[in-house]
Amino acid sequence: LILNHNLRFIKILSLPCSTGEEVYSFAFLMQMLCEEIEGLNYTIYGIDIDAYSIQKSKNAVYCKGGLTNIPNQFHKYIKLGSGEAEKFFAINKKIREHCVFLNGDIRDNFLFKNHPFINKESNKPEKFDIILCRNWFIYFKQEVIDKVINNFKSIIHENGLICFGHSEKIDGEKFYLSHRGNSIYKDSNYISNK
């Protein structure tokens, strides 16, 4: 995506983001890419309906046992706790500066039509390059899923990718989404020779 379309600023949306682990995992990857590709930058937005989860995401402090899930090459982006905090680790400021967490319900059309990512110059919603929505659809009826997917299509960039969970099967043709890989879709309306 980055190299094929010569992107220099990547906007990613993760929802529901729970307590932030997926957002920070993606931020680790993006930060490594930024170190390899000159001029590349990114912002990752995480949205969740649960205010406690959003606060935990913003705090960016996790139990040290979770380190086993983080590959060693990303440990440079975390700070180990000491003293009373020795059972915890924190995501470093360099990573946190690229992550924005917001409280919201992805089933709510208002979130997408008046979301906080409104471009101040054009007064139109920002478009995202990647939308992550994994393991959410399994909890809802088809009409809710349909509404959310259509909302995603309204905020995805023409070259953007929408990623669902492996267990979630969607009818790509119904939504004019082209299957691009393992649970990864692209808006068919924008596909030509890209």
Residue pairs with C-beta under 8 A, 6 or more apart in sequence:
1 7
1 10
1 129
1 130
1 159
1 160
1 161
2 10
2 33
2 37
2 40
4 159
4 194
5 159
5 194
7 40
7 129
7 159
8 39
8 40
8 41
9 40
9 41
9 42
9 43
10 30
10 40
10 41
10 42
10 43
10 129
10 130
11 42
11 43
11 45
11 117
11 126
11 127
11 128
11 129
11 130
11 157
12 26
12 30
12 42
12 43
12 44
12 45
12 128
12 129
12 130
12 131
12 132
13 44
13 45
13 47
13 128
13 130
13 131
13 132
13 155
14 22
14 23
14 26
14 44
14 45
14 46
14 47
14 131
14 132
14 133
15 46
15 47
15 48
15 104
15 106
15 131
15 132
15 133
15 136
16 47
16 48
16 49
16 50
16 53
16 106
16 133
16 136
17 23
17 46
17 47
17 48
17 53
17 54
17 57
17 101
18 48
18 50
18 53
18 57
19 53
19 56
19 57
20 46
20 53
20 56
20 57
20 58
20 60
20 99
20 101
21 62
21 66
21 69
22 46
22 132
22 134
23 44
23 46
23 57
23 99
23 101
24 60
24 91
24 95
24 99
25 70
25 74
26 44
26 132
27 42
27 44
27 77
27 91
27 95
27 98
27 99
28 70
28 74
28 77
28 95
30 42
30 44
30 98
31 77
31 94
31 95
31 98
32 73
32 74
33 40
34 40
34 41
34 42
41 98
42 98
43 98
43 99
43 100
44 98
44 99
44 100
45 99
45 100
45 101
45 102
45 117
45 128
46 54
46 57
46 99
46 100
46 101
46 102
47 101
47 102
47 103
47 104
47 106
47 111
48 54
48 57
48 101
48 103
48 104
49 103
49 104
49 105
49 106
50 103
51 103
54 101
54 102
54 103
57 99
57 101
58 101
60 90
60 91
60 95
60 96
61 81
61 85
61 88
61 89
61 90
62 88
62 89
62 90
62 91
63 87
63 88
64 80
64 81
64 86
64 87
64 88
64 89
66 89
67 75
67 78
67 89
70 78
77 91
77 92
77 94
77 95
78 89
78 90
78 91
78 92
79 89
79 90
79 91
79 92
80 86
80 89
81 87
81 88
81 89
81 90
102 116
104 111
104 115
105 111
106 133
106 136
106 148
106 151
107 140
107 144
107 147
107 148
109 147
109 151
111 151
112 125
112 151
112 154
112 155
113 125
115 125
115 155
117 125
117 126
117 155
118 124
118 125
118 126
119 125
119 126
125 154
125 155
126 155
127 155
127 156
127 157
127 158
127 160
128 155
128 156
128 157
128 160
129 157
129 159
129 160
129 161
130 160
130 161
130 162
130 163
131 152
131 155
131 156
131 160
131 161
131 162
131 163
132 163
133 148
133 152
133 162
133 163
133 164
133 165
134 163
134 164
134 165
134 168
134 183
135 165
135 167
135 168
136 165
136 168
137 145
137 148
137 164
137 165
137 168
137 170
138 165
138 167
138 168
140 148
145 170
146 174
146 175
149 162
149 170
149 175
149 177
150 175
152 162
153 175
153 176
153 177
153 187
156 162
156 187
158 187
158 190
159 186
159 190
159 194
160 186
160 187
161 180
161 184
161 185
161 186
162 177
162 184
162 185
162 186
162 187
163 183
163 184
163 185
164 170
164 183
164 184
164 185
165 183
166 182
166 183
168 183
170 177
170 185
172 178
172 179
172 185
172 188
176 187
176 188
176 189
177 185
177 186
177 187
177 188
178 185
178 186
178 187
178 188
178 191
179 185
180 186
